């Protein structure tokens, strides 16, 4: 799977988790490129984030340590492994609560 250029600004991100984000719609789904904020980065190292994202579709964390960047793909029809699920996981883990899945 070839990752396209992801440049469309993603609005509505939770600022308690992300500094900024981008997305790009393609025929079979949507690509996301999000940048966690300083608090999240200090709390979640690369291994923790990688372990959580194992079930997501195509994930790239090569720039997580340097740029706080998480890139992933959500195929059409995917209801669980989405930007909302990632946001909830990071936010609730930070607060010490169980993540909520919104389907």
Secondary structure as GFF3:
##gff-version 3
##sequence-region A 1 103
A	DSSP	beta_strand	8	9	.	.	.	ID=ss1
A	DSSP	beta_strand	18	26	.	.	.	ID=ss2
A	DSSP	beta_strand	29	36	.	.	.	ID=ss3
A	DSSP	alpha_helix	38	43	.	.	.	ID=ss4
A	DSSP	alpha_helix	46	52	.	.	.	ID=ss5
A	DSSP	three_ten_helix	53	55	.	.	.	ID=ss6
A	DSSP	beta_strand	57	60	.	.	.	ID=ss7
A	DSSP	alpha_helix	64	67	.	.	.	ID=ss8
A	DSSP	beta_strand	69	75	.	.	.	ID=ss9
A	DSSP	alpha_helix	83	95	.	.	.	ID=ss10
###
